[in-house]
Amino acid sequence: MNIPLDPAAITCDWLTHALRDSKLLSQDRNEHVVDFEMEVIGEGAGFMGEIIRMNLSLSSAETNSPTSMILKIPTTSKNRQVGQSMGIYEREIRFYKELQPRVNVRTPAFFYGAMEQTPDPAQGLAILRFLNRMPIWLFWIVFRLLNWFGSRKQLGFVLLIEDLGHLRVGDQVAGCSSGDAKRALNTMASLQTRFWQSQTLTDLLWIVPFELLTKITQVFYLQALPKYLTANKDQLSYREKQLLEWLKVNAVELMNKLSNRPYTLLHGDFRLDNIFFDDENDDVVLMDWQSPGCGPAGLDLSYFLSASMAADVTDQEMDQLIEYYRCQLAENGVEISNEQMRWDYEAGMLVVLLRVIPAEHQDVLNLGDDRGHDLVITWI
C-alpha cells in the first residue's frame, strides 16, 4: 500500500486498507470507510508534522474501529527536510511499534503506522560516532552535507493514533500549576525507573545515546549565539553574558560529564504541549514520541521544569518539585542523593539553554506562527 506524502493524498480506500491491516476493520465483512472529514489541530504546538483529527464515517456501526483518530504526517514546510534527515518521523513510528508495549505509562493507543525504507539505525549510529571524532568546524560542514544528501528524496511516513481530544491538554506558553507539574513528574519518574540502566535501550539502535549528541548540540549553539547576543544585548546582565561565553568553551566537557551519569529512557521533548491531563482519573498521557533518547534522567527533568513553570515561580517552589521528583524515583527503587540530584538538574538546565537558544536564532527550522516564537522566547 502506498504511503501518502501529505494529507491531500489520504483517501477512503487508503484508510480502509490501513484499518483492515490493523484489524480494526474486517475485510471478511467488507467493513470500510465511507467518508471522512479532516480537522487540523495542534497549530503552533508541533513544528515537524501535521496533526489532523480524522472523523470517519464507517459502513457498519459494529466494528472495532473508533470513528475519531489522529493522523500524524510530516509537514509540507521546509521543516520536513530537517525532520526526515534527523530521523524524527522514523523514531516515532518505531516507538509505537517496538517500544510502546514495554512502557509503563499512558501513551496514545496505536492504530497504524507505516514508513518507507530508511537506512539501518546501526548505520546512523556509526555516522554519529564518526562525526563526533571531528573538530567542530569540520563537523558542521560534514553534518550539513549529510543532511542534504539524506533529504533529497521525500520519504513517506504516516501514523494513526488515539484521539485524546476529550482530555485537557497542557499549554506551555501559559505554564502549569504545581499539582499538574507533580502529575507529570510522577509519570516521568515511573517511566525512567522502568528503563533505568536497561539493556533494552542499547538493543534498540534507533534510540540515540546522549553522548553522541554533544557535538551537534554545541555546533548549533555556536552558530546561533552571535545572533542571540546581538538581539538581546540590552537585556542580558554581565553575569548572563559570562555564562553564555563560558558555554562556548566548556559545553562539550559539561555534556561529557553528564553522559557518565546512569542512563535511562528520555522522552526528549517532555513539555506541557505534549501532555494530556486525565483529571477524572488523576493521570496523564504522554504523547509526541519523535525524540526518544538514552541519557541521564536530569535532562528530561530540567527540560520539563524550565519549559513548564510560570516565570514567577519561586526558588522554594522549584526546590520542592525537584525533591518531589527525587522521592518519586526512590519510591520506584532508584535512590539519588540530594547533592547529585541538584547537580543533574543544574547541569541539565545548561544543556536546555544550549538547545533552546538555537531554536529561535537559526535558519534551519521554521517555528511557524507567533505562538512558536513566543514559546521559545518565554522558555529562554
C-alpha positions in Angstrom: 0.0 0.0 0.0 1.3 3.4 -1.0 2.3 5.8 1.9 0.7 9.3 1.4 3.2 12.2 1.4 0.7 14.8 2.5 -2.9 15.0 3.8 -4.3 15.6 0.4 -3.3 12.0 -0.6 -5.5 10.4 2.1 -8.5 8.6 0.6 -11.3 6.4 1.9 -9.6 3.5 0.2 -6.3 4.1 1.9 -7.9 4.5 5.3 -9.9 1.3 4.8 -6.7 -0.7 3.9 -4.8 0.8 6.9 -7.6 0.0 9.4 -8.0 -3.5 7.9 -4.3 -4.1 8.3 -4.6 -3.1 12.0 -7.6 -5.5 12.4 -9.8 -2.5 13.3 -12.0 -3.2 10.2 -13.0 -6.6 9.0 -12.2 -7.4 5.4 -14.4 -10.6 5.6 -17.4 -8.5 6.5 -16.4 -5.8 3.9 -16.2 -3.1 6.6 -14.8 0.1 5.1 -14.5 3.8 5.4 -17.4 5.5 3.6 -16.4 9.1 4.2 -14.2 11.2 6.4 -13.5 14.8 7.5 -10.2 16.4 8.4 -9.7 18.9 11.2 -6.2 20.4 11.6 -5.3 20.7 15.2 -2.1 21.4 17.2 -1.2 24.5 15.1 1.7 26.3 16.8 2.5 23.3 19.0 4.2 21.0 16.5 6.8 22.2 14.1 7.7 19.0 12.3 4.4 17.5 11.4 0.7 18.0 10.6 -1.6 16.9 13.4 -5.1 16.2 12.0 -8.3 14.8 13.6 -9.9 12.3 11.3 -13.7 12.0 11.8 -14.7 8.8 10.0 -18.0 7.5 8.6 -17.9 3.7 8.6 -20.0 1.2 6.7 -21.0 -0.5 9.9 -21.5 0.6 13.5 -20.5 -2.8 14.7 -16.7 -2.5 14.2 -13.6 -2.4 16.4 -12.6 0.9 14.9 -13.1 4.2 16.6 -14.7 6.9 14.4 -12.3 9.6 15.5 -8.5 9.3 15.5 -5.4 11.4 15.0 -3.4 11.4 11.8 0.3 12.5 12.1 2.1 13.1 8.8 5.3 15.1 8.0 4.8 18.8 7.5 4.8 20.3 4.0 7.1 23.1 5.2 10.9 23.2 5.0 10.9 21.5 8.4 10.2 18.2 6.7 13.7 18.1 5.3 15.1 18.6 8.8 12.7 16.1 10.4 13.5 13.4 7.7 17.3 13.8 7.8 17.2 13.8 11.7 15.1 10.6 11.7 12.3 12.0 13.9 9.4 10.6 11.9 11.0 7.2 11.8 11.7 7.2 15.5 8.0 8.0 16.4 6.7 5.1 14.3 9.4 2.8 15.7 8.4 3.8 19.2 4.8 2.8 18.7 5.7 -0.5 17.0 8.7 -1.6 19.1 8.8 0.2 22.5 5.2 1.3 23.4 4.2 -2.2 24.5 7.1 -2.1 27.1 6.4 1.3 28.7 4.6 1.6 31.9 2.9 5.0 31.5 -0.1 6.1 29.4 0.6 6.9 25.8 -2.0 7.3 22.9 -3.3 4.0 21.6 -1.6 3.0 18.4 -3.8 2.1 15.3 -1.5 2.2 12.3 2.0 3.3 11.2 4.0 2.9 8.1 7.2 4.4 6.6 9.3 3.9 3.5 12.6 2.1 3.9 15.2 4.1 5.7 18.9 3.4 6.4 19.8 0.8 9.1 19.8 2.5 12.5 23.2 1.0 13.1 24.5 2.9 10.2 23.1 6.1 11.7 24.9 5.5 15.0 28.2 4.7 13.1 27.9 8.1 11.3 27.3 9.9 14.6 30.4 8.3 16.2 32.4 9.2 13.1 31.2 12.8 13.3 32.0 13.1 17.0 35.6 12.4 16.3 35.9 15.5 14.1 36.8 19.1 15.1 33.7 21.3 15.4 34.4 23.3 12.3 34.6 20.2 10.2 31.7 18.5 12.0 29.4 21.3 10.9 30.4 21.1 7.2 30.1 17.3 7.0 26.8 17.3 9.0 25.2 19.8 6.6 26.3 17.8 3.6 24.9 14.5 5.1 21.6 16.3 5.9 21.4 17.5 2.3 22.1 14.1 0.9 19.7 12.4 3.3 16.7 14.6 2.5 17.0 14.8 -1.3 14.2 12.3 -1.7 10.9 12.8 0.2 10.0 9.6 2.1 6.6 8.7 3.3 5.7 8.4 7.0 2.3 8.2 8.4 0.8 7.4 11.8 -2.8 6.9 13.1 -3.2 7.1 16.9 -5.8 7.6 19.6 -7.7 10.9 19.7 -7.3 12.5 23.1 -9.5 15.5 22.5 -11.7 14.6 25.4 -8.8 15.2 27.8 -7.3 18.6 29.0 -4.1 19.4 27.0 -1.2 21.3 28.6 -0.2 24.8 27.4 3.5 25.6 27.5 3.0 29.3 27.0 0.5 29.6 29.9 2.5 27.3 32.2 1.1 24.9 34.7 0.2 24.6 38.4 2.2 22.8 41.0 -0.4 20.0 41.0 -0.1 19.4 37.3 3.7 19.5 37.5 3.6 16.8 40.1 1.4 14.6 38.0 3.8 15.0 35.1 6.9 14.4 37.3 5.3 11.2 38.7 4.8 9.9 35.1 8.4 10.9 34.3 9.8 9.1 37.3 7.8 5.9 36.6 9.0 5.8 33.0 12.6 6.5 33.8 12.8 3.9 36.6 11.3 1.3 34.3 14.2 1.7 31.9 17.0 2.6 34.4 20.3 1.2 33.0 18.1 -1.1 30.8 19.7 -3.3 28.1 16.5 -2.6 26.0 17.8 0.9 25.3 21.1 -0.3 23.9 19.4 -3.1 21.9 17.1 -0.6 20.1 19.7 1.1 17.9 17.3 3.9 16.8 17.3 5.3 20.3 20.3 7.7 20.1 22.6 7.9 23.2 23.0 11.5 24.6 26.8 11.1 24.4 26.6 11.1 20.6 24.6 14.4 20.5 27.1 16.5 22.4 29.0 17.8 19.3 25.8 18.6 17.3 24.3 20.4 20.3 27.4 22.6 20.7 27.6 23.3 16.9 24.1 24.6 16.8 24.7 26.7 19.9 27.8 28.2 18.4 26.0 29.0 15.2 23.1 30.7 17.0 24.9 32.5 19.8 26.1 35.6 17.9 22.5 36.3 16.7 21.2 35.8 20.2 23.7 38.2 21.7 23.0 40.8 19.1 19.2 40.6 19.6 19.4 40.7 23.4 22.5 42.8 24.1 20.5 45.3 26.1 18.6 42.8 28.2 21.4 40.5 29.3 23.3 41.1 32.5 27.1 40.8 32.7 26.8 37.5 34.5 24.4 36.1 31.9 26.9 37.1 29.1 29.7 35.4 31.1 27.7 32.2 31.3 27.0 32.2 27.6 30.7 32.7 26.8 31.6 30.0 29.3 29.4 27.6 27.5 31.2 28.3 24.2 34.3 26.8 25.7 33.1 24.3 28.2 29.8 22.9 26.9 31.2 19.7 25.4 33.1 18.8 28.5 30.0 19.5 30.6 27.9 17.2 28.5 30.5 14.5 28.5 30.5 14.6 32.3 26.7 14.4 32.3 26.9 11.4 29.9 28.7 9.4 32.6 25.6 9.6 34.9 23.3 6.5 34.9 21.2 6.4 31.8 17.6 5.8 31.2 14.9 6.4 28.6 14.4 10.0 27.8 11.2 11.3 26.1 13.3 14.1 24.6 10.5 16.6 24.3 8.9 16.4 27.7 6.9 19.6 27.9 3.3 20.7 28.5 2.3 20.8 24.9 2.9 17.1 24.7 1.0 16.2 27.9 -2.8 15.5 28.2 -4.3 15.5 31.7 -7.0 13.0 32.6 -8.5 14.8 35.5 -11.2 12.2 36.2 -8.5 9.5 36.8 -5.8 11.8 38.1 -3.5 10.7 35.4 -1.6 12.0 32.4 -1.0 10.8 28.8 2.4 11.4 27.3 2.4 11.9 23.5 4.7 13.1 20.7 7.4 10.4 20.7 9.6 11.9 17.9 12.7 12.4 20.0 13.2 9.5 22.4 16.8 9.1 23.6 19.0 7.4 26.1 20.8 9.5 28.7 20.8 10.9 32.3 17.4 11.4 33.9 18.2 15.0 34.8 17.8 16.1 31.2 14.1 15.4 31.0 13.6 16.9 34.4 15.3 20.2 33.6 13.7 20.3 30.2 10.2 20.0 31.7 10.7 22.4 34.6 12.4 25.1 32.5 9.6 24.9 29.9 6.5 24.5 32.1 6.6 26.6 35.2 5.4 30.2 35.3 8.1 32.9 35.2 7.3 34.0 38.8 7.8 30.5 40.3 9.9 30.9 43.5 13.2 29.1 44.2 11.4 27.3 47.1 8.6 26.0 44.9 11.1 24.8 42.3 13.2 23.1 45.0 10.0 21.3 46.2 9.3 20.0 42.7 12.8 18.7 42.3 12.6 17.0 45.7 9.2 15.5 44.8 10.7 14.0 41.7 13.7 12.6 43.6 11.2 11.0 46.1 9.2 9.5 43.2 12.4 7.9 41.8 13.1 6.5 45.3 9.6 5.1 45.6 10.2 3.2 42.3 13.6 1.8 43.5 16.1 4.4 42.3 18.0 6.3 45.1 19.8 9.6 44.2 21.3 11.8 46.8 20.2 15.4 47.2 23.6 16.7 46.1 23.7 14.5 43.0 20.1 15.4 42.1 20.9 19.1 42.3 24.0 18.7 40.1 22.0 16.7 37.5 19.3 19.3 37.5 21.6 22.3 37.1 23.8 20.7 34.5 20.6 19.7 32.7 19.4 23.3 32.8 22.6 24.4 31.0 22.0 21.8 28.3 18.5 23.1 27.9 19.9 26.5 27.3 22.3 25.1 24.7 19.3 23.5 22.9 16.7 26.3 23.2 18.7 29.3 22.1 19.3 27.7 18.6 15.6 27.1 18.3 14.9 30.8 18.0 18.1 32.0 16.3 18.7 29.7 13.4 17.7 29.4 9.7 17.1 25.7 9.6 13.8 25.3 11.4 10.6 27.3 10.8 8.8 28.0 14.1 5.6 28.8 12.4 3.2 31.4 13.8 3.8 33.9 16.6 3.0 31.3 19.3 6.1 29.3 18.3 8.3 32.3 18.7 6.6 33.3 22.0 7.1 29.8 23.3 10.8 29.7 22.7 11.4 33.3 23.9 9.5 32.6 27.1 11.4 29.4 27.6 14.8 31.1 27.3 
